[in-house]
Amino acid sequence: MTTSSSIILNAKELYKSFGGLKAVNNAHIQVKKGSITGLIGPNGAGKTTLFNLLSSFIRPDQGEVIFDGEPIHQLSPHQIALQGCVRTFQVARVLSRLTVLENMLLATQKQTGEDLIKVWLQQAQIKKEEQENREKALSILESVGLIDKCYDYGGALSGGQRKLLEMARTLMTRPKLILLDEPAAGVNPTLIGQICEHITNWNRQGISFLIIEHNMDVIMSLCDHIWVLAEGTNLADGTPQEIQHNAIVLEAYLGD
């Protein structure tokens, strides 16, 4: 039996319309703590809109989003990130004219140097934090194979490397839950394997994941539980094995 304490993300009765189009229509989704959860459905099913609602990039017309026991649907995206729920995007967002290392450091939260008064009064503490953040960023970059690119501009990276950088950057925020929007899209097979390995390793370290992905091999191999969205509403949910044998899902979305 699933208890509220075992759920890190619980979205209920979400609605979002754009004009006369119901992009999300009474959708709900749960993510268990410590899980890798998948979200699938065809193009236009409302998956990215649902992600935008979960991360407050857009506000729901109705419904609520509970993260780690607290409502977050009225918060701003940066406030949600501060609570430990961060996301990536279908097209990786990196700052092209900053170096890879600078992109990493930009994500660091709650730095003493952000307070103007403390800039003058706590310079030793600020210097210590900056060194610790730099070491952490370099360690993460090394773990994802981007250490040799740390002084290259973000704009010089390939599409797959940008996705790795965006994922690695989320770790600088000490996340509890990462929302990944199509991490394998447009990435070569070798790099897809590396991305999946990183997700698995980070999950073992205690980070939960919710993943949108069209690559069924990735979803079925990674996920503990899968939710299926169609026309903005829930079609089915279950384990990968249950989804693979769900007649409605097979007919409508997996091509069988």
KEDO-375629 format. One record per residue (C-alpha): residue in three letters; residue number from 1; x, y, z. Coordinates in steps of 0.5 Angstrom, whole numbers, plus 500, padded with zeros to 3 digits. Layout:
<pts>
(ALA NUM (X Y Z)),
...
</pts>
This chain:
<pts>
(MET 1 (500 500 500)),
(THR 2 (503 507 498)),
(THR 3 (503 512 504)),
(SER 4 (503 519 503)),
(SER 5 (510 519 506)),
(SER 6 (513 515 501)),
(ILE 7 (511 520 495)),
(ILE 8 (515 525 494)),
(LEU 9 (511 528 488)),
(ASN 10 (503 528 488)),
(ALA 11 (499 532 483)),
(LYS 12 (492 531 483)),
(GLU 13 (486 534 478)),
(LEU 14 (490 538 474)),
(TYR 15 (487 542 468)),
(LYS 16 (490 547 463)),
(SER 17 (487 550 457)),
(PHE 18 (489 554 452)),
(GLY 19 (484 558 449)),
(GLY 20 (479 552 447)),
(LEU 21 (484 547 447)),
(LYS 22 (484 542 454)),
(ALA 23 (492 541 454)),
(VAL 24 (491 537 461)),
(ASN 25 (485 535 463)),
(ASN 26 (484 532 470)),
(ALA 27 (491 529 470)),
(HIS 28 (494 526 476)),
(ILE 29 (501 523 477)),
(GLN 30 (505 520 483)),
(VAL 31 (512 519 484)),
(LYS 32 (515 515 490)),
(LYS 33 (521 517 493)),
(GLY 34 (527 514 491)),
(SER 35 (524 511 484)),
(ILE 36 (525 513 477)),
(THR 37 (518 514 474)),
(GLY 38 (516 515 467)),
(LEU 39 (511 519 463)),
(ILE 40 (510 517 456)),
(GLY 41 (504 518 451)),
(PRO 42 (504 521 443)),
(ASN 43 (506 528 441)),
(GLY 44 (501 532 443)),
(ALA 45 (499 528 449)),
(GLY 46 (500 534 454)),
(LYS 47 (507 531 457)),
(THR 48 (511 537 457)),
(THR 49 (505 542 459)),
(LEU 50 (504 537 465)),
(PHE 51 (512 538 466)),
(ASN 52 (511 546 466)),
(LEU 53 (505 545 471)),
(LEU 54 (509 541 476)),
(SER 55 (515 546 475)),
(SER 56 (510 552 475)),
(PHE 57 (513 555 469)),
(ILE 58 (505 555 467)),
(ARG 59 (500 555 473)),
(PRO 60 (494 550 473)),
(ASP 61 (487 552 472)),
(GLN 62 (485 548 477)),
(GLY 63 (488 542 481)),
(GLU 64 (494 542 486)),
(VAL 65 (501 540 486)),
(ILE 66 (504 537 492)),
(PHE 67 (512 536 493)),
(ASP 68 (515 533 499)),
(GLY 69 (509 534 503)),
(GLU 70 (508 541 501)),
(PRO 71 (504 545 496)),
(ILE 72 (508 548 490)),
(HIS 73 (503 550 485)),
(GLN 74 (503 557 487)),
(LEU 75 (510 558 488)),
(SER 76 (515 561 482)),
(PRO 77 (520 556 479)),
(HIS 78 (526 558 482)),
(GLN 79 (522 557 489)),
(ILE 80 (521 550 487)),
(ALA 81 (528 549 485)),
(LEU 82 (530 551 492)),
(GLN 83 (526 546 495)),
(GLY 84 (529 541 491)),
(CYS 85 (525 540 485)),
(VAL 86 (529 541 479)),
(ARG 87 (528 540 471)),
(THR 88 (531 540 465)),
(PHE 89 (528 541 458)),
(GLN 90 (527 538 451)),
(VAL 91 (532 542 448)),
(ALA 92 (538 543 453)),
(ARG 93 (538 550 456)),
(VAL 94 (546 552 457)),
(LEU 95 (549 559 457)),
(SER 96 (553 559 450)),
(ARG 97 (557 564 452)),
(LEU 98 (559 562 459)),
(THR 99 (564 556 460)),
(VAL 100 (562 549 462)),
(LEU 101 (565 550 469)),
(GLU 102 (561 557 469)),
(ASN 103 (555 554 467)),
(MET 104 (555 549 473)),
(LEU 105 (557 554 478)),
(LEU 106 (551 558 476)),
(ALA 107 (546 553 479)),
(THR 108 (549 553 486)),
(GLN 109 (544 556 491)),
(LYS 110 (544 560 497)),
(GLN 111 (551 563 497)),
(THR 112 (553 567 502)),
(GLY 113 (556 572 497)),
(GLU 114 (549 573 494)),
(ASP 115 (548 578 500)),
(LEU 116 (551 585 499)),
(ILE 117 (553 586 506)),
(LYS 118 (556 579 507)),
(VAL 119 (560 581 501)),
(TRP 120 (564 585 506)),
(LEU 121 (563 582 512)),
(GLN 122 (564 575 511)),
(GLN 123 (570 575 505)),
(ALA 124 (573 568 508)),
(GLN 125 (567 564 508)),
(ILE 126 (565 567 501)),
(LYS 127 (572 564 498)),
(LYS 128 (571 558 502)),
(GLU 129 (564 557 499)),
(GLU 130 (567 559 492)),
(GLN 131 (573 554 492)),
(GLU 132 (568 548 495)),
(ASN 133 (563 549 489)),
(ARG 134 (568 549 484)),
(GLU 135 (571 543 487)),
(LYS 136 (564 540 487)),
(ALA 137 (563 542 480)),
(LEU 138 (569 539 477)),
(SER 139 (568 533 480)),
(ILE 140 (561 532 477)),
(LEU 141 (564 534 470)),
(GLU 142 (569 529 471)),
(SER 143 (564 524 473)),
(VAL 144 (560 525 466)),
(GLY 145 (566 525 462)),
(LEU 146 (566 533 461)),
(ILE 147 (572 535 465)),
(ASP 148 (576 536 458)),
(LYS 149 (571 541 456)),
(CYS 150 (570 545 463)),
(TYR 151 (573 551 460)),
(ASP 152 (570 551 453)),
(TYR 153 (564 555 452)),
(GLY 154 (557 552 453)),
(GLY 155 (555 554 445)),
(ALA 156 (561 549 443)),
(LEU 157 (558 543 446)),
(SER 158 (555 538 441)),
(GLY 159 (547 537 443)),
(GLY 160 (548 530 447)),
(GLN 161 (554 534 451)),
(ARG 162 (549 540 452)),
(LYS 163 (544 535 455)),
(LEU 164 (549 532 459)),
(LEU 165 (551 539 462)),
(GLU 166 (544 540 463)),
(MET 167 (543 534 467)),
(ALA 168 (550 535 471)),
(ARG 169 (548 542 473)),
(THR 170 (542 540 476)),
(LEU 171 (546 536 481)),
(MET 172 (549 543 484)),
(THR 173 (542 544 487)),
(ARG 174 (542 538 491)),
(PRO 175 (536 536 488)),
(LYS 176 (531 531 491)),
(LEU 177 (527 530 485)),
(ILE 178 (529 531 477)),
(LEU 179 (524 532 472)),
(LEU 180 (528 530 465)),
(ASP 181 (524 532 459)),
(GLU 182 (527 527 453)),
(PRO 183 (534 526 456)),
(ALA 184 (535 521 450)),
(ALA 185 (532 525 444)),
(GLY 186 (537 527 439)),
(VAL 187 (543 523 442)),
(ASN 188 (547 518 439)),
(PRO 189 (546 511 442)),
(THR 190 (553 511 445)),
(LEU 191 (551 517 449)),
(ILE 192 (544 515 451)),
(GLY 193 (547 509 454)),
(GLN 194 (552 513 458)),
(ILE 195 (546 518 460)),
(CYS 196 (542 512 463)),
(GLU 197 (548 510 467)),
(HIS 198 (548 516 470)),
(ILE 199 (541 517 472)),
(THR 200 (541 510 475)),
(ASN 201 (547 512 479)),
(TRP 202 (544 518 481)),
(ASN 203 (538 514 483)),
(ARG 204 (542 510 487)),
(GLN 205 (545 516 491)),
(GLY 206 (538 518 493)),
(ILE 207 (535 522 487)),
(SER 208 (528 521 485)),
(PHE 209 (527 522 477)),
(LEU 210 (520 523 473)),
(ILE 211 (522 522 466)),
(ILE 212 (519 524 459)),
(GLU 213 (521 520 454)),
(HIS 214 (519 517 447)),
(ASN 215 (525 512 447)),
(MET 216 (521 506 449)),
(ASP 217 (528 502 451)),
(VAL 218 (530 507 455)),
(ILE 219 (523 508 459)),
(MET 220 (522 500 460)),
(SER 221 (530 499 462)),
(LEU 222 (530 505 467)),
(CYS 223 (523 506 470)),
(ASP 224 (520 503 476)),
(HIS 225 (513 505 474)),
(ILE 226 (510 508 468)),
(TRP 227 (504 513 467)),
(VAL 228 (501 514 460)),
(LEU 229 (498 520 458)),
(ALA 230 (493 521 452)),
(GLU 231 (490 527 450)),
(GLY 232 (491 531 456)),
(THR 233 (488 525 461)),
(ASN 234 (491 519 464)),
(LEU 235 (490 513 460)),
(ALA 236 (494 508 464)),
(ASP 237 (499 507 469)),
(GLY 238 (503 501 472)),
(THR 239 (510 497 472)),
(PRO 240 (514 497 465)),
(GLN 241 (511 489 465)),
(GLU 242 (504 492 466)),
(ILE 243 (505 497 461)),
(GLN 244 (508 493 456)),
(HIS 245 (502 488 456)),
(ASN 246 (496 493 457)),
(ALA 247 (492 492 451)),
(ILE 248 (490 499 450)),
(VAL 249 (497 502 451)),
(LEU 250 (500 497 446)),
(GLU 251 (494 499 441)),
(ALA 252 (495 506 441)),
(TYR 253 (502 508 443)),
(LEU 254 (507 502 442)),
(GLY 255 (505 501 435)),
(ASP 256 (503 493 437)),
</pts>
